[in-house]
Amino acid sequence: MNYEDQYPGANVQFNPFAFANTGIIKAQTILKMDTYSLIAVPFQFSMTRGILIASLSSDEISFFSRYIGTTASLNLLVQRADQKEPVKIFARCHVTTIGQMKGRDGVALIALGWKPIPPDLADLLGKYLDLVERLKVEAADFRDKAVVIDAANAKRLGYNNYAVLRAKDGQFKVALFSLASNRADFLMPMRDPDRGVGEEATLDLFFLKYRFGVAATIQSAQRLPTGVQRCRVELAFSPELIHILEDWFWSRH
């Protein structure tokens, strides 16, 4: 089974992790429509279509909308880990929509349909989706296998000893002391407000390899005799976190 059959409806959402693991150099993505060349950034790709972000004014969006339904070409530059020089990927496509990104003045979303997807791009996306699927399996295997965040382990993990809880009432620096694929434990200063069980938040983690946010739900929160608050959060799946934990666990065998 090829990747187009294996992942017919899967989307690759481009974030720093996706760029790092596909090798796509986002600043070198060029969309050519007629005689015009636009610098764009990949936003979301699948086996059938691509969505780009471009910096365009409302007048420019109106101008380029004349090319909806026409044939265009997309040039990508990919830096593969096993090659010294970047590789070029050329994709013929048709422009399906051009419009302003919701809530972002001066930013446009451009949707394209592949005619068809070039094999090297399908291979690149498929290998990335394979990676994510493998990390989901690892996340289950590593569940509740917590790493104590002491000085030695922080160094081995590449953890920068910096984490922030983003909640509805603000952002709070926390002291992380335990981390697993599905949960994290940390301390909050006595001046910070009480957290409530079931509260939704985001835990921002800063590592040398990745800096990322993970959706989190407060599982428990209690005040210690010192007034410091001890919290445990349940974490959603994060490919960045599992990639880091994977390296740490397998390096011990």
Protein Blocks (a to p, Z undefined) as FASTA:
>chain_A
ZZklmmmmbccdddfklmmmnopafklcccdehjbccddddfbdcfkbccddddddfklm
mmmmmmgoiacddddddddfkbfbdcddddddddfbdcddehighiacdddddddddfkl
mmmmmmmmmmmmmmmmmmmmmgoiacdddfklmmmnopahiacdddfkbccddddfbdcf
kbccddddfkbccddehiacddddddfkbccddddddfbdcddfkopacddddddddfkl
mmmmmmmmmmmZZ
